[in-house]
Amino acid sequence: MAVLKVIEVLANSDKSWEDAAEKALAQASKSVDHIRSIYINEQSCTVKDGKIASYRVNTKITFEVK
């Protein structure tokens, strides 16, 4: 039986929600091993001058505890 833990990571990007999710995963990977999945809990964006300025994601990252 595996023991799994979930952490919440927030990230943003000027490009896309996908890029923001990649950044969240990259940041978590610096200190967490054995990542199994990433769940996009929320997506939002900021608006400046009538255009999207940045994309934000609230992720839940699941990893195995050894």
Backbone as CSV, one residue per row, in Angstrom:
resi,resn,N_x,N_y,N_z,CA_x,CA_y,CA_z,C_x,C_y,C_z
1,MET,0.837,-1.175,0.000,0.000,0.000,0.000,0.888,1.247,0.000
2,ALA,0.570,2.200,-0.822,1.325,3.451,-0.908,0.670,4.521,-0.043
3,VAL,1.492,5.362,0.535,1.006,6.512,1.285,1.201,7.728,0.393
4,LEU,0.120,8.457,0.149,0.163,9.628,-0.723,-0.128,10.883,0.078
5,LYS,0.464,11.974,-0.355,0.241,13.266,0.278,-0.097,14.274,-0.807
6,VAL,-0.911,15.262,-0.467,-1.319,16.297,-1.418,-0.883,17.657,-0.888
7,ILE,-0.247,18.440,-1.749,0.102,19.813,-1.409,-0.586,20.749,-2.400
8,GLU,-0.811,21.952,-1.973,-1.431,22.950,-2.839,-0.353,23.928,-3.290
9,VAL,-0.297,24.173,-4.600,0.696,25.083,-5.159,-0.014,26.069,-6.080
10,LEU,0.271,27.346,-5.891,-0.281,28.401,-6.740,0.812,28.869,-7.687
11,ALA,0.444,29.136,-8.935,1.424,29.617,-9.911,0.741,30.515,-10.932
12,ASN,1.555,31.349,-11.589,1.001,32.198,-12.646,1.948,32.256,-13.829
13,SER,1.414,32.713,-14.959,2.167,32.802,-16.202,1.603,33.916,-17.061
14,ASP,2.441,34.510,-17.851,1.995,35.511,-18.820,1.517,34.857,-20.113
15,LYS,1.784,33.538,-20.281,1.485,32.841,-21.535,0.151,32.111,-21.547
16,SER,-0.046,31.201,-20.567,-1.245,30.348,-20.591,-1.425,29.640,-19.255
17,TRP,-2.609,29.032,-19.095,-2.862,28.227,-17.900,-1.953,26.993,-17.901
18,GLU,-1.712,26.433,-19.074,-0.841,25.254,-19.168,0.576,25.600,-18.704
19,ASP,1.062,26.753,-19.108,2.392,27.178,-18.686,2.428,27.403,-17.179
20,ALA,1.365,27.964,-16.630,1.293,28.162,-15.179,1.319,26.816,-14.453
21,ALA,0.617,25.823,-14.991,0.618,24.487,-14.383,2.011,23.869,-14.452
22,GLU,2.703,24.051,-15.571,4.077,23.549,-15.707,4.995,24.210,-14.680
23,LYS,4.797,25.496,-14.448,5.611,26.201,-13.464,5.336,25.686,-12.055
24,ALA,4.073,25.406,-11.738,3.735,24.845,-10.424,4.417,23.499,-10.233
25,LEU,4.366,22.664,-11.250,4.991,21.344,-11.183,6.506,21.458,-11.061
26,ALA,7.111,22.345,-11.825,8.561,22.532,-11.769,9.004,23.004,-10.389
27,GLN,8.250,23.908,-9.804,8.602,24.416,-8.470,8.458,23.319,-7.420
28,ALA,7.371,22.554,-7.475,7.161,21.470,-6.510,8.240,20.404,-6.658
29,SER,8.661,20.143,-7.884,9.668,19.107,-8.151,11.026,19.430,-7.526
30,LYS,11.262,20.679,-7.208,12.529,21.065,-6.585,12.673,20.488,-5.176
31,SER,11.547,20.284,-4.485,11.623,19.821,-3.101,10.828,18.547,-2.824
32,VAL,10.094,18.057,-3.820,9.257,16.873,-3.621,9.602,15.829,-4.676
33,ASP,9.795,14.590,-4.222,10.050,13.471,-5.128,8.788,12.632,-5.296
34,HIS,8.788,11.783,-6.286,7.734,10.784,-6.509,6.361,11.406,-6.764
35,ILE,6.330,12.511,-7.533,5.057,13.151,-7.872,4.269,12.225,-8.794
36,ARG,3.007,12.028,-8.460,2.148,11.126,-9.228,1.150,11.857,-10.121
37,SER,0.634,12.996,-9.648,-0.382,13.689,-10.444,-0.469,15.156,-10.042
38,ILE,-1.065,15.922,-10.945,-1.345,17.324,-10.666,-2.798,17.577,-11.057
39,TYR,-3.540,18.159,-10.147,-4.951,18.453,-10.359,-5.113,19.967,-10.385
40,ILE,-5.718,20.474,-11.441,-5.964,21.907,-11.546,-7.264,22.199,-10.803
41,ASN,-7.131,22.793,-9.639,-8.281,23.057,-8.782,-9.057,24.293,-9.247
42,GLU,-8.333,25.335,-9.627,-8.953,26.584,-10.069,-8.103,27.236,-11.145
43,GLN,-8.770,27.952,-12.030,-8.088,28.764,-13.035,-8.663,30.166,-12.957
44,SER,-7.809,31.150,-13.082,-8.278,32.532,-13.125,-7.262,33.347,-13.914
45,CYS,-7.609,34.581,-14.189,-6.662,35.451,-14.869,-6.861,36.868,-14.394
46,THR,-5.814,37.667,-14.577,-5.910,39.086,-14.275,-6.072,39.836,-15.593
47,VAL,-6.736,40.972,-15.519,-7.022,41.759,-16.723,-6.424,43.151,-16.559
48,LYS,-5.783,43.619,-17.620,-5.228,44.975,-17.631,-5.540,45.603,-18.983
49,ASP,-6.130,46.762,-18.972,-6.488,47.495,-20.188,-7.356,46.651,-21.127
50,GLY,-8.266,45.890,-20.553,-9.201,45.100,-21.350,-8.620,43.828,-21.947
51,LYS,-7.407,43.456,-21.551,-6.778,42.243,-22.072,-6.261,41.391,-20.921
52,ILE,-6.117,40.107,-21.171,-5.589,39.212,-20.145,-4.121,39.544,-19.906
53,ALA,-3.794,39.808,-18.649,-2.426,40.155,-18.280,-1.649,38.940,-17.789
54,SER,-2.317,38.056,-17.034,-1.646,36.844,-16.576,-2.670,35.763,-16.246
55,TYR,-2.216,34.533,-16.325,-3.032,33.358,-16.048,-2.595,32.776,-14.716
56,ARG,-3.559,32.346,-13.908,-3.249,31.786,-12.598,-3.892,30.419,-12.439
57,VAL,-3.186,29.525,-11.773,-3.749,28.212,-11.451,-3.517,27.911,-9.982
58,ASN,-4.481,27.248,-9.403,-4.389,26.708,-8.053,-4.365,25.201,-8.253
59,THR,-3.243,24.558,-7.948,-3.085,23.135,-8.220,-2.998,22.337,-6.927
60,LYS,-3.349,21.069,-7.053,-3.120,20.098,-5.980,-2.207,19.035,-6.563
61,ILE,-1.054,18.893,-5.946,-0.049,17.967,-6.439,0.052,16.789,-5.481
62,THR,-0.113,15.598,-6.033,-0.087,14.367,-5.236,1.247,13.657,-5.433
63,PHE,1.847,13.242,-4.316,3.107,12.515,-4.385,3.116,11.387,-3.367
64,GLU,3.968,10.411,-3.659,4.085,9.237,-2.785,5.124,9.513,-1.707
65,VAL,4.768,9.190,-0.470,5.677,9.305,0.645,6.380,7.971,0.816
66,LYS,7.699,7.971,0.764,8.472,6.724,0.881,8.861,6.463,2.305
